[in-house]
């Protein structure tokens, strides 16, 4: 068959929904939905090596821990392993009283009965019945008419009703999915769901769950929202039904479709942690929940230790969470760009100064601490980074608050190291670079302070007298000036011929308490106008200032 010159001609645009008075675009989400995790069923069937019983139990425990109250634990008729896990979970008594497990079954008598058998003894449970209703399935897969497909659903609903009646000790709930809803005619989906409701006779106090899946995402999210709103507005006895969403991510908008579907009137969202699922995946429950969180809505799911959640999910699924995955990825709270780093650094500084709890930090839609992440990982440094990045790292890691002009000076040294290493620089790299650049606590120093004393002359000047090592040889030296810093500068000039004009000086404490150190920064000019910086760190602030001047002298000597 010859290839088409324009392959796009094979496809047709998805039809619009006739809903001229749609209401969902003007609505906002004000409360979390009911959540259902399908990780143990839909997620499990989509991984290369399905989870064994140990991994499924570990995943189940994680879902309970984060607060999921409805969990689809499997497909009992898929095999003995699935059946044994589900029945074992029920018999073990480990299902919390406030958690309801759900199982999935096709609308076939033997499969439905097997599903009820797996749940024998459960306090409460949901049996989820489905059959596909779209034209492609009716015409290609089943080769059935509308009436025949509707009858499949009716027969399945009757079996749900009758099998539940045999087991009155369990509080049974029913869920029906017109599978392939997203590509089916709305009127037919409604017709089938009405027929199921006629059999099950739900009430507002004991509603049926009608799950409307985007089995294959075939249109933009607004079309799905139109479908949901039309369905909710048209369904008889709407107050006797919980409308549930099960979106897939074929077009990359599974989360958006779920959110717009909630605005359109849905009550419940199904999905998987981090979006695992068939093809491109299911709706990501973490993303939907944290999106609500950023809008001031408590999602009633706890992801305050996101790294623990990721560790368990990756272990059970044997699939990595992408480093750029919303909220959970390793790099989502990380900035490499210099301008981004500077903005984040300033945002954190402003956040500390404000007295309110409102979160306002540029580039960070959520406080990383709310997910158990540390601020130290927010800004990272590579060859593309600016001075704000490494300055933030030094402040968080070492407590150093570099003056703006010193940041600019140090950026040259960081750039050289980043280019030489050709990789991201970690906190240890940056600290090593800083110590080497300003001769802080390193062995290779032309001038090294041994000890000193400061005294006051009869004329009011300050006298510096001490011992300085010069290339390993100790020398006794002294000098006089208006203050300690100027007396050290005079000593360097008179004893060693090093000319330094101190242009700016600042200092601050490193930490608090009796063991706190001090950091001192000195900006100095050489006779030719070149600028050098010195840094000193010591338990004593006076000693730190002397070390800063000697640090600048070391930089001056290195440039000769």
C-alpha positions as CSV (number, residue, x, y, z in Angstrom):
1,X,0.0,0.0,0.0
2,X,1.6,3.3,-1.0
3,X,2.3,5.8,1.8
4,X,0.0,8.8,1.9
5,X,1.6,12.2,1.1
6,X,-0.3,13.6,4.0
7,X,-0.9,10.9,6.7
8,X,-3.0,13.3,8.8
9,X,-5.8,12.6,6.3
10,X,-6.3,9.3,8.1
11,X,-7.7,11.1,11.1
12,X,-10.9,13.1,11.8
13,X,-11.4,15.9,14.3
14,X,-13.3,14.8,17.4
15,X,-16.9,16.1,17.4
16,X,-17.9,18.9,19.7
17,X,-20.6,18.5,22.4
18,X,-23.7,20.5,21.8
19,X,-23.7,22.4,25.1
20,X,-24.0,26.1,24.3
21,X,-24.9,27.0,27.9
22,X,-22.0,25.1,29.5
23,X,-21.4,26.1,33.1
24,X,-18.1,24.5,34.0
25,X,-15.7,27.2,32.6
26,X,-16.9,29.7,35.3
27,X,-16.7,27.2,38.2
28,X,-13.7,26.7,40.5
29,X,-12.8,23.6,42.5
30,X,-13.5,24.3,46.2
31,X,-13.2,20.8,47.8
32,X,-11.2,17.6,47.1
33,X,-12.9,14.7,45.3
34,X,-13.3,11.2,46.5
35,X,-10.1,9.5,45.6
36,X,-9.7,6.0,44.2
37,X,-6.3,4.5,43.6
38,X,-6.1,2.0,40.7
39,X,-2.3,1.3,41.2
40,X,-2.9,-2.3,42.3
41,X,-5.1,-3.0,39.3
42,X,-4.8,-0.7,36.3
43,X,-1.3,0.3,37.3
44,X,-0.2,-3.3,38.0
45,X,-1.5,-4.6,34.6
46,X,0.6,-2.0,32.8
47,X,4.1,-2.8,34.1
48,X,6.4,-5.3,32.5
49,X,6.6,-7.6,35.6
50,X,3.4,-7.4,37.6
51,X,3.8,-7.0,41.3
52,X,3.8,-10.1,43.5
53,X,1.8,-10.3,46.7
54,X,4.6,-8.8,48.8
55,X,4.9,-5.7,46.6
56,X,1.1,-5.3,46.3
57,X,0.8,-5.4,50.1
58,X,3.6,-2.9,50.5
59,X,1.8,-0.6,47.9
60,X,-1.5,-1.1,49.7
61,X,0.0,-0.1,53.0
62,X,1.5,3.0,51.4
63,X,-1.9,4.0,49.9
64,X,-3.5,3.6,53.4
65,X,-0.7,5.7,54.9
66,X,-1.2,8.6,52.5
67,X,-4.9,8.6,53.2
68,X,-6.5,7.0,50.2
69,X,-9.9,5.6,51.3
70,X,-11.0,3.7,48.2
71,X,-8.5,1.3,46.6
72,X,-9.0,-1.0,43.6
73,X,-7.0,-4.0,44.7
74,X,-7.2,-6.1,41.7
75,X,-9.0,-8.2,39.0
76,X,-9.9,-11.4,40.9
77,X,-10.8,-13.4,37.8
78,X,-7.5,-12.5,36.1
79,X,-5.7,-15.4,37.8
80,X,-5.1,-17.3,41.1
81,X,-2.4,-14.8,42.2
82,X,-4.8,-11.9,42.0
83,X,-7.6,-13.9,43.7
84,X,-5.3,-15.0,46.5
85,X,-4.0,-11.6,47.2
86,X,-7.4,-10.0,47.4
87,X,-9.0,-12.8,49.5
88,X,-5.9,-12.8,51.7
89,X,-6.1,-9.1,52.2
90,X,-9.7,-9.5,53.4
91,X,-9.1,-12.4,55.6
92,X,-6.0,-10.9,57.2
93,X,-8.0,-8.1,58.8
94,X,-5.5,-5.5,57.7
95,X,-8.0,-3.4,55.8
96,X,-8.8,-0.3,58.0
97,X,-12.4,0.2,58.9
98,X,-12.5,3.5,57.0
99,X,-11.0,2.0,53.8
100,X,-13.1,0.4,51.1
101,X,-11.5,-2.0,48.7
102,X,-12.8,-2.4,45.1
103,X,-12.4,-5.1,42.5
104,X,-13.0,-5.0,38.8
105,X,-14.9,-7.5,36.7
106,X,-16.2,-7.7,33.1
107,X,-19.9,-8.2,32.7
108,X,-19.7,-12.0,32.6
109,X,-21.5,-14.4,35.0
110,X,-18.5,-16.5,36.0
111,X,-16.2,-13.5,36.4
112,X,-18.7,-11.6,38.6
113,X,-19.3,-14.6,40.8
114,X,-15.5,-15.1,41.2
115,X,-15.2,-11.4,42.2
116,X,-17.7,-11.8,45.0
117,X,-16.0,-14.9,46.2
118,X,-12.7,-13.0,46.5
119,X,-14.4,-10.5,48.9
120,X,-16.0,-13.0,51.2
121,X,-16.0,-11.6,54.7
122,X,-15.2,-8.0,53.8
123,X,-16.8,-5.4,56.0
124,X,-17.5,-3.2,53.0
125,X,-16.5,-3.5,49.3
126,X,-17.1,-2.1,45.9
127,X,-17.6,-4.4,42.9
128,X,-16.8,-2.5,39.7
129,X,-18.6,-3.8,36.6
130,X,-17.8,-2.7,33.1
131,X,-18.4,-3.3,29.4
132,X,-17.4,-1.2,26.4
133,X,-20.1,0.8,24.7
134,X,-18.4,2.9,21.9
135,X,-19.1,2.3,18.2
136,X,-15.6,1.0,17.4
137,X,-16.1,-1.7,20.1
138,X,-19.6,-2.5,19.1
139,X,-18.8,-2.7,15.4
140,X,-15.3,-4.2,15.4
141,X,-14.7,-6.1,18.6
142,X,-18.2,-7.4,19.6
143,X,-20.1,-7.0,16.3
144,X,-23.2,-6.3,18.4
145,X,-26.1,-3.8,18.2
146,X,-26.8,-1.1,20.8
147,X,-29.5,-3.2,22.3
148,X,-27.2,-6.2,22.7
149,X,-24.5,-4.1,24.3
150,X,-27.0,-2.5,26.7
151,X,-28.3,-6.0,27.6
152,X,-24.7,-7.0,28.6
153,X,-24.7,-4.2,31.2
154,X,-28.2,-5.1,32.4
155,X,-27.3,-8.7,32.9
156,X,-24.2,-7.8,34.8
157,X,-26.1,-5.4,37.1
158,X,-28.6,-8.1,37.9
159,X,-25.8,-10.5,38.9
160,X,-24.3,-7.8,41.1
161,X,-27.7,-7.3,42.8
162,X,-28.2,-11.1,43.3
163,X,-24.7,-12.0,44.4
164,X,-24.7,-9.2,47.0
165,X,-28.0,-10.4,48.4
166,X,-26.4,-13.7,49.1
167,X,-23.9,-12.0,51.4
168,X,-25.7,-9.6,53.6
169,X,-22.9,-9.4,56.1
170,X,-21.0,-7.1,53.7
171,X,-21.9,-3.5,53.0
172,X,-21.9,-3.7,49.2
173,X,-21.4,-0.8,46.8
174,X,-21.6,-1.0,43.0
175,X,-19.7,0.8,40.3
176,X,-20.5,0.7,36.7
177,X,-18.3,1.9,33.9
178,X,-19.5,2.4,30.3
179,X,-16.0,1.6,29.1
180,X,-14.7,3.7,26.2
181,X,-17.1,6.5,27.4
182,X,-14.9,9.2,25.9
183,X,-15.4,7.9,22.3
184,X,-19.0,6.8,22.7
185,X,-22.2,8.6,21.9
186,X,-23.4,10.5,25.0
187,X,-27.0,9.5,24.5
188,X,-26.1,5.8,24.4
189,X,-23.8,6.1,27.5
190,X,-26.7,7.7,29.4
191,X,-29.1,5.0,28.1
192,X,-26.9,2.2,29.4
193,X,-26.2,3.9,32.7
194,X,-30.0,4.5,33.2
195,X,-30.6,0.8,32.5
196,X,-28.0,-0.2,35.2
197,X,-29.6,2.2,37.7
198,X,-33.0,0.7,37.0
199,X,-31.7,-2.7,38.1
200,X,-29.7,-1.6,41.1
201,X,-32.2,0.9,42.4
202,X,-29.6,3.3,44.0
203,X,-30.7,6.0,46.5
204,X,-29.1,9.2,47.6
205,X,-28.2,7.4,50.8
206,X,-26.7,4.4,48.9
207,X,-25.7,5.7,45.5
208,X,-24.2,3.8,42.6
209,X,-20.9,4.9,41.3
210,X,-20.9,5.7,37.6
211,X,-17.4,5.9,36.3
212,X,-17.0,7.8,33.0
213,X,-13.5,6.8,31.6
214,X,-11.5,8.6,29.0
215,X,-10.3,5.1,28.1
216,X,-8.4,6.6,25.2
217,X,-7.9,10.3,25.4
218,X,-9.2,11.4,22.1
219,X,-9.9,15.2,22.4
220,X,-8.9,18.3,24.3
221,X,-9.8,18.4,28.0
222,X,-12.6,20.9,27.5
223,X,-14.4,18.3,25.3
224,X,-14.2,15.8,28.1
225,X,-15.6,18.4,30.5
226,X,-18.5,19.1,28.2
227,X,-19.2,15.3,28.1
228,X,-19.2,15.2,31.9
229,X,-21.4,18.2,32.4
230,X,-23.9,17.0,29.7
231,X,-24.0,13.6,31.4
232,X,-24.5,15.1,34.9
233,X,-27.2,17.5,33.7
234,X,-29.1,14.8,31.8
235,X,-28.9,11.7,34.0
236,X,-32.2,11.0,35.8
237,X,-31.8,10.6,39.6
238,X,-28.5,12.4,39.6
239,X,-28.5,12.5,43.4
240,X,-28.4,8.7,43.5
241,X,-25.2,8.5,41.5
242,X,-21.5,9.4,42.3
243,X,-19.9,10.5,39.1
244,X,-16.3,9.2,38.9
245,X,-13.6,10.1,36.4
246,X,-10.9,7.8,35.0
247,X,-8.7,9.7,32.6
248,X,-5.9,8.4,30.6
249,X,-3.0,10.5,29.3
250,X,-2.8,9.7,25.6
251,X,-2.7,13.4,24.6
252,X,-0.7,14.4,27.7
253,X,-3.7,16.1,29.4
254,X,-5.0,13.4,31.7
255,X,-4.6,15.7,34.8
256,X,-6.2,18.6,33.1
257,X,-9.2,16.5,31.9
258,X,-9.7,15.3,35.5
259,X,-9.6,18.8,36.9
260,X,-12.0,20.2,34.3
261,X,-14.2,17.1,34.8
262,X,-14.4,18.0,38.5
263,X,-15.5,21.5,37.5
264,X,-18.1,20.0,35.3
265,X,-19.7,18.2,38.2
266,X,-17.8,15.0,38.9
267,X,-17.4,13.8,42.5
268,X,-14.6,11.2,42.3
269,X,-11.2,10.9,40.7
270,X,-9.5,7.6,39.8
271,X,-5.8,7.3,39.0
272,X,-2.4,6.1,40.0
273,X,0.4,7.6,42.1
274,X,2.7,9.4,39.6
275,X,0.4,8.4,36.7
276,X,1.5,4.8,36.0
277,X,-0.9,3.1,33.7
278,X,-1.5,1.8,30.2
279,X,0.2,3.4,27.2
280,X,1.1,6.9,28.4
281,X,-0.5,6.4,31.8
282,X,-3.4,7.2,34.0
283,X,-4.3,10.4,35.7
284,X,-1.6,11.2,38.3
285,X,-3.2,11.4,41.7
286,X,-0.2,13.2,43.3
287,X,-0.4,16.0,40.7
288,X,-4.1,16.5,41.1
289,X,-3.9,16.5,44.9
290,X,-0.9,18.9,45.0
291,X,-2.5,21.2,42.5
292,X,-5.4,21.5,44.9
293,X,-3.0,22.1,47.7
294,X,-1.4,25.0,45.9
295,X,-4.9,26.6,45.7
296,X,-5.4,26.5,49.5
297,X,-7.5,23.3,49.3
298,X,-6.6,20.4,51.6
299,X,-6.6,17.3,49.3
300,X,-7.0,15.0,52.3
301,X,-4.0,13.0,51.0
302,X,-0.6,13.2,52.8
303,X,2.5,13.6,50.6
304,X,4.5,15.3,53.3
305,X,7.3,12.7,52.8
306,X,7.3,12.6,49.0
307,X,10.6,10.8,48.9
308,X,9.3,7.9,50.9
309,X,6.3,7.6,48.6
310,X,8.6,7.7,45.5
311,X,10.9,5.1,47.0
312,X,8.0,2.7,47.5
313,X,6.4,3.3,44.1
314,X,9.6,2.9,42.3
315,X,10.4,-0.4,44.2
316,X,7.0,-1.9,43.5
317,X,6.6,-0.8,39.9
318,X,10.2,-1.0,38.9
319,X,9.7,2.2,37.0
320,X,11.5,5.4,37.8
321,X,9.7,8.6,38.6
322,X,10.9,11.1,36.0
323,X,13.2,13.8,37.5
324,X,10.9,16.5,36.0
325,X,7.6,14.9,37.2
326,X,5.4,17.5,38.8
327,X,6.1,17.9,42.6
328,X,7.9,14.6,43.0
329,X,10.8,14.7,40.5
330,X,14.3,15.2,41.8
331,X,14.7,18.4,39.8
332,X,11.3,20.1,40.1
333,X,12.4,22.3,43.0
334,X,15.9,22.9,41.5
335,X,17.1,26.0,39.6
336,X,20.3,26.1,37.5
337,X,19.6,29.3,35.7
338,X,21.3,32.3,37.3
339,X,18.3,34.6,37.1
340,X,16.1,31.9,38.5
341,X,18.5,31.3,41.3
342,X,18.7,34.9,42.2
343,X,14.9,35.3,42.3
344,X,14.5,32.2,44.5
345,X,17.2,33.4,46.9
346,X,15.5,36.8,47.2
347,X,12.2,35.1,47.6
348,X,13.4,33.0,50.6
349,X,15.0,36.1,52.2
350,X,11.7,38.0,51.8
351,X,9.8,35.0,53.2
352,X,11.8,35.0,56.3
353,X,11.3,38.7,56.9
354,X,7.5,38.6,56.5
355,X,5.2,37.8,59.5
356,X,2.5,36.0,57.5
357,X,2.3,32.4,56.4
358,X,1.5,33.1,52.8
359,X,3.9,31.4,50.3
360,X,5.5,33.8,47.8
361,X,8.7,32.6,46.4
362,X,9.4,33.1,42.6
363,X,9.6,29.9,40.5
364,X,8.4,27.7,43.4
365,X,4.6,27.2,43.3
366,X,4.9,25.2,46.6
367,X,7.1,25.2,49.6
368,X,9.5,22.2,49.2
369,X,9.4,21.7,52.9
370,X,5.7,20.7,52.6
371,X,6.8,17.7,50.7
372,X,9.7,16.9,53.1
373,X,12.3,18.3,50.7
374,X,15.1,20.5,52.0
375,X,15.9,24.0,50.9
376,X,19.5,23.0,50.2
377,X,18.5,21.1,47.1
378,X,16.5,24.0,45.6
379,X,19.4,25.8,44.0
380,X,22.1,23.8,42.3
381,X,25.1,25.0,40.3
382,X,26.5,24.2,36.9
383,X,28.2,26.2,34.1
384,X,24.9,27.9,33.4
385,X,24.4,29.2,36.9
386,X,24.7,32.7,38.2
387,X,26.1,34.2,41.3
388,X,22.8,33.8,43.2
389,X,23.0,30.1,43.0
390,X,26.4,29.4,44.6
391,X,25.8,32.2,47.1
392,X,22.6,30.5,48.2
393,X,24.4,27.2,48.5
394,X,27.2,28.7,50.6
395,X,24.7,30.4,52.8
396,X,22.7,27.3,53.4
397,X,25.7,25.0,53.7
398,X,28.3,27.2,55.5
399,X,26.3,30.1,56.8
400,X,28.2,32.7,54.7
401,X,26.3,35.7,53.5
402,X,28.5,37.0,50.7
403,X,28.3,40.8,49.9
404,X,27.0,41.3,46.3
405,X,30.3,42.5,45.0
406,X,32.1,39.4,46.4
407,X,29.4,37.2,44.8
408,X,30.4,38.7,41.5
409,X,34.1,38.2,42.2
410,X,33.6,34.6,43.2
411,X,31.5,33.8,40.2
412,X,34.6,33.8,38.0
413,X,36.2,31.1,40.1
414,X,33.0,29.0,40.1
415,X,32.7,29.3,36.3
416,X,36.3,28.0,35.9
417,X,35.6,25.0,38.1
418,X,32.3,24.2,36.4
419,X,33.9,24.4,33.0
420,X,36.8,22.2,34.0
421,X,34.6,19.5,35.7
422,X,31.9,19.7,33.1
423,X,29.2,18.7,35.5
424,X,26.9,20.0,38.2
425,X,28.8,21.4,41.2
426,X,27.7,20.1,44.6
427,X,28.0,22.0,47.9
428,X,31.4,20.4,48.7
429,X,32.7,21.5,45.3
430,X,31.6,25.1,45.9
431,X,33.0,25.2,49.4
432,X,36.4,23.8,48.1
433,X,36.4,26.4,45.3
434,X,35.7,29.2,47.8
435,X,38.4,28.2,50.2
436,X,40.9,28.0,47.4
437,X,39.9,31.3,45.9
438,X,40.2,33.3,49.2
439,X,42.8,31.2,51.0
440,X,40.4,30.2,53.8
441,X,41.6,27.2,55.8
442,X,43.9,25.9,53.2
443,X,47.6,24.9,53.5
444,X,48.9,26.9,50.5
445,X,49.0,30.4,51.8
446,X,51.8,33.0,51.3
447,X,50.8,34.8,54.5
448,X,49.4,32.9,57.5
449,X,48.5,34.4,60.8
450,X,50.1,32.6,63.8
451,X,49.0,35.0,66.6
452,X,48.7,38.7,67.4
453,X,47.9,41.3,70.0
454,X,46.2,44.6,69.7
455,X,47.1,47.6,71.8
456,X,46.4,51.3,72.0
457,X,49.2,53.8,71.5
458,X,49.6,57.0,73.6
459,X,48.5,59.0,70.5
460,X,45.2,57.1,70.3
461,X,46.3,54.9,67.3
462,X,46.0,51.1,67.3
463,X,49.1,48.9,67.3
464,X,49.1,45.5,65.7
465,X,51.9,43.2,66.9
466,X,52.0,39.6,66.0
467,X,53.6,36.6,64.2
468,X,52.9,35.9,60.6
469,X,54.2,33.0,58.6
470,X,55.6,33.9,55.2
471,X,55.9,30.7,53.0
472,X,56.3,28.7,56.2
473,X,58.8,31.0,58.0
474,X,57.5,32.8,61.1
475,X,58.2,36.5,61.3
476,X,57.5,39.0,64.2
477,X,55.9,42.1,62.7
478,X,54.0,45.2,63.9
479,X,52.2,48.2,62.5
480,X,50.2,51.2,63.5
481,X,46.9,52.6,62.3
482,X,43.6,54.2,63.3
483,X,42.0,50.8,63.9
484,X,42.8,47.2,63.8
485,X,42.2,46.7,60.1
486,X,44.3,49.8,59.1
487,X,47.1,48.7,61.5
488,X,47.2,45.3,59.8
489,X,47.3,47.0,56.4
490,X,50.2,49.2,57.6
491,X,52.0,46.1,58.8
492,X,51.7,44.4,55.4
493,X,53.0,47.6,53.7
494,X,55.9,48.2,56.0
495,X,57.1,44.6,56.6
496,X,56.3,43.0,53.2
497,X,55.8,45.8,50.7
498,X,52.1,44.8,50.0
499,X,50.0,47.9,49.3
500,X,46.3,47.4,50.1
501,X,43.6,50.1,50.4
502,X,40.6,48.8,52.2
503,X,37.5,50.0,50.3
504,X,34.8,48.1,52.1
505,X,34.5,45.8,55.1
506,X,31.6,43.8,56.6
507,X,31.2,41.0,59.1
508,X,28.5,38.7,60.5
509,X,28.0,35.9,62.9
510,X,28.0,32.3,61.7
511,X,25.2,30.7,63.8
512,X,24.3,31.6,67.3
513,X,25.4,30.8,70.8
514,X,28.8,30.8,72.6
515,X,30.4,28.5,69.9
516,X,29.4,30.8,67.0
517,X,32.1,31.9,64.6
518,X,32.4,35.2,62.8
519,X,32.9,35.8,59.1
520,X,34.7,38.9,57.8
521,X,34.8,40.2,54.2
522,X,37.3,42.9,53.0
523,X,37.2,44.5,49.6
524,X,40.7,46.0,48.8
525,X,42.3,48.0,46.0
526,X,45.8,47.5,44.7
527,X,48.0,50.4,43.6
528,X,47.1,49.7,39.9
529,X,43.4,49.9,40.8
530,X,42.8,46.2,40.6
531,X,40.3,44.8,43.2
532,X,41.0,41.9,45.5
533,X,38.8,40.3,48.1
534,X,39.7,38.8,51.4
535,X,37.7,36.5,53.7
536,X,38.4,35.5,57.3
537,X,36.6,33.0,59.5
538,X,37.4,32.6,63.2
539,X,35.7,32.2,66.6
540,X,36.9,35.7,67.4
541,X,35.6,38.6,65.3
542,X,38.8,40.6,65.6
543,X,40.8,37.6,64.5
544,X,38.4,37.0,61.6
545,X,39.0,40.6,60.4
546,X,42.8,40.1,60.5
547,X,42.5,36.9,58.5
548,X,40.3,38.7,56.0
549,X,43.1,41.3,55.3
550,X,45.7,38.6,55.1
551,X,43.4,36.7,52.7
552,X,43.4,39.8,50.5
553,X,47.1,40.1,50.7
554,X,47.4,36.4,49.6
555,X,45.3,37.3,46.5
556,X,47.4,40.3,45.8
557,X,50.6,38.3,46.0
558,X,49.2,35.5,43.8
559,X,48.5,38.1,41.0
560,X,52.1,39.5,41.0
